[in-house]
Amino acid sequence: MTDPTPHATARSTTRPAAPPPTPPVPLAALLADRDLGLRRIAGPPDDGSQAVHWVHTSEMADPYPYLLGGELLLTAGVQLSDAHADEYAARVVEAGAAALGFGVTPVYDTVPPALVEACDRHGLPLLEVPPRTPFTTVARGVWRLMAEARHRELRRVTQAQQGLAAAAARQDPVPAVLHQLAVRLGGRAVLFAPDGAELHTTGRAPSPGARTALARLARVVRGGPASATDTAQGAHLAAYALGGGQGLVLGVATEGREAGDHTVAGVAVVLLSLLTAPHQSAAEAGRSAALVRLLLGATPAEAAPLLGPGPWSVVHARGGSTPFAAGALAAALGSALVDTDGTTTRVVTDREVTARPGWTLGVSEPVEPAELAAADTRAERALRRAEATRTPLVRHHGEGLTGLFAPEEAAAHARTRLEPLAGSPALAETLRVWLSLHGSWDRTAVALTVHRNTVRQRVARCATLLDVDLDDADVRMELWFALRWV
């Protein structure tokens, strides 16, 4: 028998897929969406802190084991009774759900009064979902609001990074970076000296109590963790120890805390660490010079003794919209080791690399200093693949199955197998990119910046010279293996 109600397609006990890593949605924003028609009928007043992290639909009598916390739990009350309402609400609250959405029809014509009373008693926001709104529509509404919030966050962080990088290039960079940070976070930014004195301060002055608490928090990070947070008299406080071993601490006090604040502050920490570092010693200068020579083609042995044990990753990036974008990217990646030709930016870092707004990144696997030259090449290939697949970040991973073979034997086989292409690097590279992109003519053309007909001609020439059928999966696998060793 088919359920004729609008909720019929959504009221199941299957758990929805995990949501993307996006900011939570304020419950008030969800209620304000007129297309959904949700109505709040029970629970405590909204103080602005109630937020939905994801949506879950369940008709279980006890949904507790299936909740992670922060959900908008949707139910039609299939197994709910008046006698069970209080226990049900208590278990939902115990699981940490953000709110309960009750769909009227097909089981109940109205929200059961016993459930309304139970939600009021346990402080659980209760939303009435009208018959015209399927649960899937509620879920889509939440994901849409999350996507919009994520877009706003990324745009804000990108603009803040650009502003901080531009400030770092000014004549008096330290006060400029602090001022820019205070403006972007809407609060107070303070640079504390090793003895606790305020070297530079800018932005909105917090209350005396919050100012004292921020100074105390700065002392905590100076001798302990790299960062710490606290609240005092309505202010959100954060302190970050700057690198360089100088004992300097960045303190931030804001009235609120928004998504992306920590990322923005992290960029400022890296920039201030670089700007306040003492003059380079001979060893440090040699380290930077060795890296530059390395990126320009010198042998890895020149840099290995100076770079430290690592492991290090090489990043190739394209993007950015200001003259200071390369510096901002390096700061965001936690590195001062950056080189750019105006088109491609290369960064060497010992930090974990994540996607950055406005950039397309190709990242090598972490390697020791002696392997950086090879990692540089692999990062360039990863960037080409990222551009071809329109992916913000592509990583080059380890050799995988090729690690099962002795390198000398694998290399010898590769040279023999690809000898017909030895005189034409362009053919070999075209074949490699084409195989890596699963035989896509268009994406290969994008990656190599050539016409798709050129790709077809080159691949056909490779098939002729190697005397193989490139439609054969075994042949493709063998050639891909060989190309990995060339």
N, C-alpha and C positions, 0 to 999 in steps of 0.2 A: 504494500500500500504506500502510495506516495504522499509525503507530507506537503500540503498545499501552502503552508505559511512561508513568509519571507525568510524566516530563520532556518528553514529546513536544510539548506545546503551547508550551514555553518555549525550546527549544534552537534558536535561529535566529541569523543573523548581523546582524539589524537592531538598531540602536542604540536603547536606551530613551530616552524623552523626558528633557530636562534636568530635574534635580530642583529643588524649590523652594529659595529661599535660607534654609536652616535650618542649625542647628548640626550638625556631624558626629556620627556614632554611634560610641561606643567599640566596638572589636572584641569586647571582653569581654562587652558588653551583648548583642550579636548572638548570641554563643555561649551566653549564659545563657537564651536564648529556647527553652524546651523544645519548643514547637510546631514549630519549624524543625528541630530535631534535628541541627544542624551540629556537626561534631567537628573539632578542630584536630589535625592529624597531622604537621605539619612547620613549620619556621620558628623564629625566635628567641623567647625567653620574652617574654610580654607585660608591659611595664613601665608600662602604663597610658596610654602616649602613642599607641598604635596606634588609628587611627580611620578609619571609612569615610565618605566624602563623597557617594558615589553608587554606583549599581550599573550594570554594563555586561555584556552577554552577547555573546560572540563565539566563532565556530568558525574564525576565520582562523588560518592557520599562523603569521602574525606580526601580533599585534594592536596592536603599538606605534603605528602611524599613527593609530589610532582611540581612543587613550586620552589623557585630559587630566591624569591624576594624581589619586590619592586614591580610585580606584575599588576596589570589590570586583568583580573580573573573574570571571565565571562561564563555564565551558566543560565540555563533555562529552568533549573530546579527539578530535573527529572527524578532525582532521588531525595528531594528535600521535603520535609514535613514540618509542621508547626512545632512538634516536640523536638525535632532535630535542629531547629534554626539557631538556637543559642550556641550549641556545641559547634555547629558549622562555622558561624561567624568567628568564634573564639579560635578555631583551628586556622582559619584564613589569616587572622591577625597574627597568630603565633608564627606562621610561615613567612611573615613579612610582606605580604601582598600590599600593593599601594591602594587598591580600591577593588570593589566588587561591582560588576555590571550584570544586571538581571534582565533577561529578555522576556517580555510578556508575550504570551502565546508561543508555542502551542500547548504548553502544560498549564500555565496559569494565565488568567485574563488580566490580573493585576499583580503587582508585587505583594507577596504575602505580608500582612501586618506584623506577624511574628518575626520575620526576617528584618523588617524595618526597625523594630524595637531592639532586636539583638545587635544590629549594626550601630545604632545609637549608643547602646550600652557598652560596646567594646571599642567604640571610636573608629569604626571602619567606614570610610566613604562608600555609599551605596548609590549606584547610578541606574536609572531606569532606561533600558534600551527599547525603543518603540518597535512595533511589529514590522514597520517598513524598513528597518535598518538591520540587515544581516550582520552576523558577527564578523564575517570576512570584511565587510565595509568598515567596521570599527577598527579592525586590525590595519587595513590599508590607510585609514585616517591617521593612526598613530605613526606608522612608518613614514607617511608623507610629512607630518609635522617634524619628525626626527630628521629627515633629510634636509628640510628647510633650515632647521637649527644647526645641523652640521655644516651646511653651506655658509651660513652666517659666521660660524666659528672659524672655518678655514679662511674666509675672506678677512676676518678681523686679525687672525694670526699673521697672515701674509702681509697685510698692511703694516702691522706692528714690526715685523722683521725688517721690512724695507725702511721704516722710519728709524729704527735703532741703528741699522747699518749706515744710513746717511748721517745720523748724529755722530757715529764713531769716526767719520771722516772729517769732522769739523776741526777748527783750530784748537778749541778747548774741549776735547772729546768726552772726558769723564763726566763733567757736569751736564753736557749735552745729552749723553746716553741716559743719565739719571732722570733728567727732565722729561725726555721722551717716554721713558718707562712709566713715570708718574702720570703723564697724560694718557697713555694707552690703557693703564689700569684704573685710572680715575682715583688715585690715592696719593700716598706719600712714599717717596723713595729716599733711603738714607744709606750713605756709605760710612761704615763704622771703622775707625782705626783699631789697631791691635789692643790699645788700652781702653777701648770702649767709647772714645770721643767721636763726635759726629764730624767727619771730614767734609762731607757735602750732604746737603739735604734740600729737597725740593718737593713741591706739590702741596696738597691739602694737609694741614696740620691735624693730627689725631688728638684725641683728648689726652690730658696729662697722664692718666692711668694707662692708656694704650701705648703712649710713648715710652713710659717706664717698662711696660711689659715687652715692647719690641727690643729695647736695649738688653733686657734680661735674656730674651730669646737669642740675640746675637752672641751673647757669652756662651750659650749652650752649644751652638754650632762651631764656635771657634775652637773648642776642645773636644768635640765629639762628632756627631753625624754631619754630613755635608749640607743638610737642609733640615728645617723644622718649621712647623706651623702651630698657631695657637689663636685664640680669640680673647679679646679683652674689651670690656665696655662697648660692645657692639661692633668692634673693629676686627677684621680678619688680618692676622699677622703672619708673615713668612720671613725667614732668614736663610741666607745662602752663603756658605763659605766660598770665597774666591780662590781660584787656583794660584799657584806661584809661590806658596809658602810664606806669604807676607802677613798673614793673620788678619786680612781685611774681610769684612762681612757686608753683604748687601741686605738691607732690611726693607720690607715693603709692608705698608699698612693700608688697607682698603675697606670701604664700607660694606662691600659685598664680595662674593667670589664667583666668577663666571668661568664657564668652560674655556679652556685655552689660556687662562692666566698663567698657569705653571709653565707652559711652553714659552710664552712671551718672556717671563722672568728668566727662564733658562737661557734664552738667547742673550739677554742682558748680562747674565753671569759670565758667559763665555767671553763676550766683548770686553767687559770690565776686567776680567782676568788678564786678557791680552794687553789692555791699555795700561794697567797698573803694574804689570810685570817689570822687574828691573831690567837694565840693559843686558843684552845677551852676552853670556860668556863666550870665550873662544870656542868651547865645545858645542854650545848651543848654536852659534853662528855656523859652525861647520856642519852641524846636523841639518839645518835648513838648506844650506848650499848643496849638501850631498843629495837631498831630496830633489832640488831643482834640477841638478845634473841627471839624476835618475829619470825624472819625468821627461827630460829632453833626450834621453837615449844612452846615458852612461851605463856602465856595468853595475849590476847589483852589489858587487863586492865593495864598491866605493861607499855605499850607504849602509851596508849591513852593520858595521861596527858602531855607527852613530845613531841609528834609529831606535835602538832598544829591542828587546826580545819580541814585542808584539803579543799576539798576532795583529796584523794590520790588514785593512781592506782598502782597495782602491775604488773610488767612485768617479764615474764619468757622468756629467749632467748637462742638460740643455734646458734653458728657460730663464726665468728672472726678467724683470722689467726695468731695473735701474742700474746705473753704473756700479752700485755697491752690492748688487745682488749676489755676486760670487762670495764676497766676504760674509754676507748674511747667511748664505748656505753653509759655508765652512763653520761659522759660529753655531748654527743650529745642529750641525753634526759633531760639535765638540772638538774641532780641530783648527789649528792655525796653519796647517800644511795645505795650501791651496795654490793652484796654478790655473790661469784662464787665458785663452787667446781671443776672448770676446764672443766666441760661439760656443765652445765646449769648456766647461769648468771641470777640473780634476782635483779631487780631495783625497788625501791619505789620512785615515782615521783609525783609531783603535777602539772606537765606540760602535755600538749596534746602530745600523743605518735603517731608518724608516722613511717612508714616502714623505715628501715635502711639498706643500701647496705651491703650484705654479712651476714645478720642475718635473722633468722626466729623468729618471736615474737608472744607470746600469752599475751594478755592484759586484765586485769580485768576491770570491770566498776569502775568509781570513787566512793570511799566509804569514810566513816568517819574512824578515827583510830581504833575504837573498832571493825570494821568489816574487818580489814586487814587480819586476819587469814583465814577467808572464801574467801576473795579476792585472797589470795595466792593460794588456791586450785583451784579456777576458772581460774586463769592465767595459771596454769599448764595444766588444761584441754584444754584451748584455744591453748596452744602451741602444744599439741598433735594433735589437729584438724588441725592446720596450717601445721604441718609436713605431716599429712596424705593426705591433699588436695593440698600440695605443694604451699601453699599461704604464701607470705612474712609476713603477719600480720593478725591475727584473734582476734577479740574483743569478750569478753563475755559481753552481754548486760543484761539489767534488766530482771526481772522475767516475764514481759509481762502479759499473761493471768493469770498466777498463782497469780498475785497480786489481782485478783478479789475474792480470797478465804481467809478466816481467816487462818493465818499460823498454828495455833494449830490444826484446823480441817484437813488442808491439810497434815500436818505431821502425824497425827494419821491415816489418810487413807493410806498414803504411807507405814507406818510401817505394817499395816494389810495386804495390798495388796502384799508386797514384803517379808513377813515373811518367806516363803519357801526358800528364798535366804539368809536369815540372817546369816547362818553359813558359807557362802562362798562369801567373798568380791570380789574374782576374777570373779565369775559368774556375780555378780551385775555390776561390772565395765565393763566387756565385753559386757553385754547387753546394758548398757548406751552408750558406744562408738559406738556399732553397730547401735543402733537407731539414734544416732546423725549423723552418716554417711550414713543414708538412706539405711541401709542393705547391704552395700558394704563389702564383705568378705576381699578383698585385702586391702582396705584402713584401715579397722579395724585392720588387722594384722600388718600393718605398724605402726599405732598409738600405739598399745600395744606391739610391738616388739615380736610377737609370730608368729607361722606358721598359714596360713589360715585354715588348717584343725583343728587346735586347736580352732580357732574362731568358726568354724562350730559345733564342738563337744560341746563347752560351750553354744552356743545359743540354740542348740537342747536340752541340759540338762535343760536350763532355761525354755523352753517351756513345758518340761515334769513336772518339779517341780511346775510351776505356773498353769499348766493345761490350756494352752491357745493356740490359733492359731496365730502365729506371722505373718501370711500373711494377717490378718485382720487389716485394717487401724485403726479401732476404738480401738482395743486391743493395738496396738503400741502407739496410742495417750495417752491412759490411763496409760500405763507403763512408758512412757516418763514423763508424769506429776508426777507420783509417784517417779521416780528416781530423779527428780529435788529437791525433799524434803528430800532425804535420805542423 
